Amino acid sequence: MKLPKNAFKAALAEGRTQIGLWVTIPGSDNAEALAGCGFDWLLIDTEHSTVGLDTVKSMLQAMAPYPVSAAVRPGWNDAVEIKRILDAGAQTILVPYVQNAAEAARAVAAVRYPPAGMRGVAGITRATRYGLVEGYTANADSEICLLVQVETAEALQNIEAIAAVDGVDGIFIGPADLATSMGYPGNPSAPEVKAAILDAIARIRAAGKPAGILSLDPALLKDAAAAGSLFTAVDVDQAILLRGARAIAQDWKH
């Protein structure tokens, strides 16, 4: 069996826009339902949700038959956590809270096998199709896509250095944490924050890397796309559910 191709990584390398959705509700049924909705990529978030590793694997399995790329965000830049997510079959990883080139290099090391990194070798995992993928250990790195998240004022100052780290495939802006870091908690659409985001996207692209973002502000998303955001997450499953449920309740109770 051949190593599965990472369509998301290929799309970024070719400069093709990828529209995504954040997935925070645990469960394979939810993942499967969303996988057929037409997005280019779905991000399973374990940082700000209760999704655990077993659930991540079942969600990846549910998404697999559909023409959508699955990504996973670990809770932290932790090599052990990242290793287990990779072994569960994830090929795209978004590492949160990367502040500088050294932390970016640590994330790269977590997704690569020695001598280029520190990922542990296991032959019978979902990633290897339980041992059926020929030459998995030698070739896995070519289909792993590593995205790192810059989400503080300090990290923005280090964008060029982070982008220069070999093995970083894309840089993602986190508006909520960035706003808090800049002194605008709960207000990621503040003009100062928005200006910093758009400048960061332009700098990421100028450094030769794809830029990405998640926001629930349609105006910010459109401006980010115009500035060069290539992989853009345009909503969150929980937010979609709550907007619909609250609207229905309001219609019937008022």
N, C-alpha and C positions, 0 to 999 in steps of 0.2 A: 504494500500500500504506500502511495506517495504522501509526502508531507502536505497537509491541507494548506492552500494558499490563503493569505490574508488580504481580502479584497479592499479593506479599509486602508491598509498600509499602501497598497498599490495605487489607490485613488489619490491619496495625499502626495505620493511621489510624482504622480502625473498632473497634479494641480487641479484635480476635480473636486468641486464643492461637495461636502458631505453634511447632510442635515440629520440631526439626531434628536433623541429623546432621553431624558433622565429616568431611570427605573428605580424606584425606592420601595415599592410594595412587594414584599416577599412572596414567592410562589411561582411554580412553573406554569400554572394556568394563566396568570397575569402576563408572564413573559411571553408565552406562546401567542396570546391574543394580540399583544402589542407588536410581535414580530411580523404579523401580517398586515400591518397598517400602512406600510409604504415608506418608512424611514430608511435612511442609508445605514444608520448605526444606532444601537441602543446601549446605554451605559448603565450597568448594574452597580449601584452605589452601596458600598459597605461602610463608608466613612460616617455618613449621617442617616443610617437606617439600621434596622435590626436584622438585615440579611446576613446570615452566617455562611460558612464555607459549603456545607452540604446543600444549602439552598442555592448558592451560586452555581454549583455543579448542575443541579436539576434545572435551573433557569437557562444555563448554557445549552443543555441537552434539548430543552423545549424550543429554543430559538434556532437550533442548528438546521432544521429542514427548510427554513425560510430564507429568502434572498435579502438578508440583513446581517450586518457585522455586529458582533457582540464585543463590548469592552467592559472592563471591570476596574472600579476604583477601590484599592485597598484602604484600610483605615489610616495607614501611615507609611512612611518610607522605610518599611521593615522587610528585610530580606527573607525572613522566615515566612511571613504572611504572603509576600509576593510569590515565593517559591511554590507554596501550596495552591495559590490561585492559578499559576501557570500549569501545574500538574493536573489541575481540574479541567484544563483545556482552553483557558483563555489565551488569546494571542495578542490582544491589545490591552495594555495596562496604563491607567492614568494615576500617577503618583502625586498625592497632594502635598502642599506646603514645602515646595523646594525653594530654598532661599538663595542658593549660590551654586557655583560650578562644582564644588566639592560634594554637595548633596545630590546634584544631578549625576555625578560620576558614581555615587553610591547606588543610585537607582539603576543605572546602567549595569553595574556589577551584579545586582540582584537578578536581572533578567538574562544574563549571559552565563554560559558554562565556562569553566576554567579552560585555558589560562586567561581568557579575557574577562572573566567574572567569577562569581562565587555560587552560582546556582547549583544546587545538589542534583546528582544524577540518579534517576529512578527509571527503570525500564518498563514497568507495568503500570501505566497511568492512563487516564483518559486522553491526555495530551499525545501520547504515543499510540493511541488506539489500542491500548493494552498490548503493546509490543509488536503491532503489525506494521507501523510506519518504519520503512527501511531508512537507516542512517539518521534517525531523529536527533540524537545528541550532536552529531556533526553538523546538521543543517538547520536546527530549530531557530537559531538566531536570525536567519534570513527572513523569517516570517513573523517574528515578534516585533510589535510596534510599541515603542515606549513614548508615552506622552507625560510631560511633567507640568505641574500646576504652579504658576506664580500668582501669589495672592496677598502679598504685603508690599508696602512701600519700599522696604529693603530689597525684596526680590526684583522689583521693577528696575532698580538701579543695576542689577546684575544680568539683565536679559542677554546682552551680547555674549557674556562669558558662559552663561548656561547654554545658549544656542551653539556655542563652539564645541561643546562636549560631544565627542564621538559616541553615537548610539542614541542620542536624543532625536526622536523622529518628529516631534511637534511640541509646541508650548501652548498651554491652556491658561486663560485668564479666569480667575475666580472673583467675580465682582463683589459678592457679599463680604468675604473676608478682607478684600482690598479696601472696601469702603470703611470697614471697622478700623483697619490699620491706619487709614488716613484721617480718622477722626469723624467719620460720618456713619456711625453704627445704624444699621437698618435702612440706609438710604443709598443703595448702590447706583441710583440714577442721579445723584447730585452732580451738578455741572463739573465740579472739580474732579470727581471720580470718573465721570464719563470721559473727560478730556484725557485723563491718565490712561484709561483703557484703550482709547482709540490710538493714542501715541504708542502704547505698548504693542498693539497689533501691528502698526506700521514698522516698528523697530524689529519685531520678530520676523516679519516678511523680508525686511532689508537684510537681516542676518542670514537669510536663506532657509528659514524653517517655516512650516505651516503653523498658523495661529488658530486657536479655537476659543470658544466662550460658551457659557450657559447664562441665560437671563430670561426672566419672565416679563421683561419690558420690551414690547415689540419695536418701539422707536430705537432703543439701544441696539437691538439685534440688527435692525436694518442698517444703522450707522456702522456697526461692527462689520457687517458683510461688505459694505461699501469700502471700509478701511482695509479689507483683505482677510477677514476671518474665513478660513477654509473649512474647518469642521465646527459647526455651530449647533449647539443643543438649544432647541426652541421652546421646550416646555418640560414639565415634570409630571409623571403619571398621577401622583397624589394631588397635585394642584389641579389637574384636569378633572379628576373625580370630584374634588371639593367644589370647584366652580359650578359644575353641573348640578350637584346635589343641592347646593345653597340656592341656586337659581330656581330649581323646582320647588323647594320649600317656600321660597318667597312668593312664587306665583300662586301657590295654593293657600297660603296663610294670610295674604294681604289683598 
